[in-house]
Amino acid sequence: MTVWDHWNKTKASRANLRLLVPGQGWVAYADRLDDGGHVTARGIKDDIESALINALSASNFLSLLGAGASLCARDEWEDAVAPSMSDLWSAVETDVGAATFASICARFPKANVGKNIEKLLSLCKVYLELNEAALDADVDVAGVREFVARAEACILAKVDFVGRDTLLPAHEAYVRKIGRRGFRKARAKLFTTNYDLAIEEAARRARFTIIDGFSHSLDQIYDRQHFELDIVRRDAGKDAPDYIPNVFQLYKLHGSADWRRVGEEVVRSRDNGKGRPVLIYPRSSKYQEAFDPPYLDMMGAFQAALREPDTSLVVAGFGFNDDHISRPIISALESNLSLRLIICDPSFILSAAELRGVDAEPPAHAVQVAGSHANDFLTKIMRLADRGDPRIHLMNGRFEDLADALPDLIGETDRERHMQRVKAIRDQGRVDVRD
């Protein structure tokens, strides 16, 4: 069994988390008990709770979610719906045809592409840039250009998987907990590299308000100045406005499945026939593309937020494979002494046996730290944490485990409880019509 098979079969729970403790390794969440119920080794539960409470209590709270955060989305029959990188590879191969796909791969015989659609699209992009001056009649260049266009359209269709019946319990819990951390503090800023609409749908269900740079007019149009606006309640008998609760800011660093470029404007629409998609597709040239608006606005906001005093950043589902996002985080760690960083990722421990135990033996209470991580950025951060940097907390686990562990600093409001009752009534009586 691989470690990913282990996670696929493991129910989301805060108890799955392990915290990196210098000199001990990846320590389990719960206490280790003997047959008599006596504690033989203390778990790390209190340390994780303290780190998360301190993060949510910071003057400026940031969160960064990557593709791994969407893998917990399920359809109404609890099957996974978010595509992995290998899923995108297979989808593109099916869409363009096996023969065409093989001919494109054959153009790069010395490249170890494997089943990485990101690497294949990167090579195609470089090929097109080197042959930018080629005539339209050039069959080879035209073939690669057509392949890239079809691959990108296929990826767009695959990542637009969120609907009203999609199960998003982890996203809903995460949105509720960060969105109501205290409206007298700066609004929570949620950054994501995902194209899907999981965060937006979770916020809609919980009746939370998102400030995402788009206008509130009939045709929602992007304007960076909308990030500077807030939502307040102005009562007739009061001079000063009251900031309403349950509001957070959302920055989609690589675009969104419902963004379209129409002329010089970016509008929100799920009509694939309207304008051009506004996405940075999975390829290594993301860095160059991220300097075009609205990406420039999003990245500028991310870098500026990391430099603010008393700031916390919680990262989940992000593999640190995008240099233009990873480097600002490393730079902020080096220059901002008041920055607190929490990273939750299931790739720190890559042995299923260490997580599940062997035969009848339970897993070790503290798993030994590997010498390095496959990702250079995560290796640097691990070394800082292992040397006792108190600002850094590394957790082995998934986004859904983190969402369960994240504390509720403010209890549910009457309005939220009412909405849950109404939703329960509406959902009552639904039947499974699956064959």
ChimeraX attribute file (.defattr): number of C-alpha atoms within 10 A of each C-alpha:
attribute: neighborCount
match mode: 1-to-1
recipient: residues
	/A:1	8
	/A:2	11
	/A:3	17
	/A:4	14
	/A:5	10
	/A:6	15
	/A:7	16
	/A:8	13
	/A:9	8
	/A:10	10
	/A:11	11
	/A:12	20
	/A:13	15
	/A:14	20
	/A:15	17
	/A:16	22
	/A:17	26
	/A:18	29
	/A:19	25
	/A:20	24
	/A:21	20
	/A:22	17
	/A:23	11
	/A:24	14
	/A:25	17
	/A:26	25
	/A:27	25
	/A:28	26
	/A:29	22
	/A:30	18
	/A:31	16
	/A:32	15
	/A:33	12
	/A:34	10
	/A:35	6
	/A:36	6
	/A:37	8
	/A:38	10
	/A:39	12
	/A:40	11
	/A:41	15
	/A:42	15
	/A:43	20
	/A:44	20
	/A:45	19
	/A:46	12
	/A:47	14
	/A:48	23
	/A:49	14
	/A:50	11
	/A:51	18
	/A:52	19
	/A:53	16
	/A:54	13
	/A:55	24
	/A:56	25
	/A:57	17
	/A:58	21
	/A:59	16
	/A:60	21
	/A:61	25
	/A:62	23
	/A:63	20
	/A:64	22
	/A:65	20
	/A:66	19
	/A:67	19
	/A:68	19
	/A:69	23
	/A:70	28
	/A:71	18
	/A:72	21
	/A:73	22
	/A:74	19
	/A:75	17
	/A:76	13
	/A:77	12
	/A:78	11
	/A:79	12
	/A:80	16
	/A:81	19
	/A:82	22
	/A:83	18
	/A:84	15
	/A:85	15
	/A:86	13
	/A:87	16
	/A:88	22
	/A:89	21
	/A:90	14
	/A:91	18
	/A:92	23
	/A:93	18
	/A:94	14
	/A:95	15
	/A:96	17
	/A:97	11
	/A:98	13
	/A:99	10
	/A:100	16
	/A:101	16
	/A:102	12
	/A:103	12
	/A:104	20
	/A:105	15
	/A:106	11
	/A:107	14
	/A:108	14
	/A:109	9
	/A:110	7
	/A:111	12
	/A:112	10
	/A:113	15
	/A:114	11
	/A:115	14
	/A:116	16
	/A:117	22
	/A:118	18
	/A:119	17
	/A:120	22
	/A:121	23
	/A:122	18
	/A:123	21
	/A:124	22
	/A:125	18
	/A:126	13
	/A:127	16
	/A:128	17
	/A:129	11
	/A:130	10
	/A:131	12
	/A:132	10
	/A:133	8
	/A:134	14
	/A:135	10
	/A:136	9
	/A:137	8
	/A:138	10
	/A:139	11
	/A:140	12
	/A:141	18
	/A:142	15
	/A:143	14
	/A:144	20
	/A:145	16
	/A:146	12
	/A:147	20
	/A:148	21
	/A:149	11
	/A:150	15
	/A:151	22
	/A:152	19
	/A:153	16
	/A:154	19
	/A:155	20
	/A:156	22
	/A:157	13
	/A:158	19
	/A:159	20
	/A:160	19
	/A:161	19
	/A:162	22
	/A:163	11
	/A:164	12
	/A:165	10
	/A:166	20
	/A:167	22
	/A:168	21
	/A:169	16
	/A:170	22
	/A:171	23
	/A:172	21
	/A:173	21
	/A:174	22
	/A:175	23
	/A:176	24
	/A:177	22
	/A:178	26
	/A:179	24
	/A:180	23
	/A:181	26
	/A:182	19
	/A:183	16
	/A:184	11
	/A:185	12
	/A:186	14
	/A:187	23
	/A:188	25
	/A:189	24
	/A:190	25
	/A:191	22
	/A:192	25
	/A:193	20
	/A:194	23
	/A:195	25
	/A:196	23
	/A:197	18
	/A:198	23
	/A:199	20
	/A:200	18
	/A:201	19
	/A:202	23
	/A:203	23
	/A:204	14
	/A:205	14
	/A:206	19
	/A:207	15
	/A:208	20
	/A:209	17
	/A:210	21
	/A:211	20
	/A:212	20
	/A:213	23
	/A:214	19
	/A:215	18
	/A:216	11
	/A:217	7
	/A:218	6
	/A:219	11
	/A:220	15
	/A:221	20
	/A:222	20
	/A:223	17
	/A:224	17
	/A:225	11
	/A:226	15
	/A:227	19
	/A:228	8
	/A:229	10
	/A:230	14
	/A:231	14
	/A:232	12
	/A:233	12
	/A:234	13
	/A:235	10
	/A:236	7
	/A:237	6
	/A:238	9
	/A:239	8
	/A:240	10
	/A:241	12
	/A:242	14
	/A:243	14
	/A:244	16
	/A:245	19
	/A:246	24
	/A:247	26
	/A:248	24
	/A:249	19
	/A:250	20
	/A:251	25
	/A:252	22
	/A:253	24
	/A:254	23
	/A:255	23
	/A:256	24
	/A:257	25
	/A:258	19
	/A:259	24
	/A:260	24
	/A:261	18
	/A:262	14
	/A:263	9
	/A:264	6
	/A:265	12
	/A:266	21
	/A:267	23
	/A:268	19
	/A:269	18
	/A:270	14
	/A:271	11
	/A:272	15
	/A:273	9
	/A:274	14
	/A:275	16
	/A:276	13
	/A:277	24
	/A:278	23
	/A:279	24
	/A:280	21
	/A:281	20
	/A:282	20
	/A:283	18
	/A:284	20
	/A:285	17
	/A:286	17
	/A:287	13
	/A:288	10
	/A:289	15
	/A:290	20
	/A:291	14
	/A:292	9
	/A:293	14
	/A:294	22
	/A:295	20
	/A:296	15
	/A:297	19
	/A:298	24
	/A:299	22
	/A:300	12
	/A:301	17
	/A:302	21
	/A:303	16
	/A:304	12
	/A:305	18
	/A:306	25
	/A:307	19
	/A:308	15
	/A:309	14
	/A:310	17
	/A:311	22
	/A:312	27
	/A:313	23
	/A:314	20
	/A:315	25
	/A:316	26
	/A:317	24
	/A:318	22
	/A:319	18
	/A:320	17
	/A:321	13
	/A:322	16
	/A:323	13
	/A:324	14
	/A:325	18
	/A:326	15
	/A:327	14
	/A:328	17
	/A:329	22
	/A:330	14
	/A:331	13
	/A:332	20
	/A:333	20
	/A:334	10
	/A:335	12
	/A:336	15
	/A:337	13
	/A:338	17
	/A:339	23
	/A:340	24
	/A:341	23
	/A:342	20
	/A:343	23
	/A:344	24
	/A:345	23
	/A:346	21
	/A:347	18
	/A:348	22
	/A:349	20
	/A:350	15
	/A:351	16
	/A:352	17
	/A:353	17
	/A:354	17
	/A:355	20
	/A:356	15
	/A:357	13
	/A:358	12
	/A:359	8
	/A:360	7
	/A:361	8
	/A:362	12
	/A:363	16
	/A:364	17
	/A:365	22
	/A:366	19
	/A:367	19
	/A:368	15
	/A:369	18
	/A:370	13
	/A:371	8
	/A:372	13
	/A:373	17
	/A:374	9
	/A:375	12
	/A:376	12
	/A:377	17
	/A:378	20
	/A:379	16
	/A:380	14
	/A:381	21
	/A:382	24
	/A:383	14
	/A:384	16
	/A:385	18
	/A:386	20
	/A:387	12
	/A:388	14
	/A:389	14
	/A:390	11
	/A:391	16
	/A:392	22
	/A:393	24
	/A:394	24
	/A:395	26
	/A:396	22
	/A:397	26
	/A:398	24
	/A:399	27
	/A:400	29
	/A:401	21
	/A:402	28
	/A:403	23
	/A:404	17
	/A:405	20
	/A:406	21
	/A:407	19
	/A:408	16
	/A:409	14
	/A:410	13
	/A:411	11
	/A:412	13
	/A:413	12
	/A:414	9
	/A:415	11
	/A:416	16
	/A:417	12
	/A:418	12
	/A:419	15
	/A:420	14
	/A:421	12
	/A:422	11
	/A:423	13
	/A:424	11
	/A:425	10
	/A:426	10
	/A:427	10
	/A:428	8
	/A:429	8
	/A:430	7
	/A:431	7
	/A:432	8
	/A:433	6
	/A:434	6
	/A:435	3
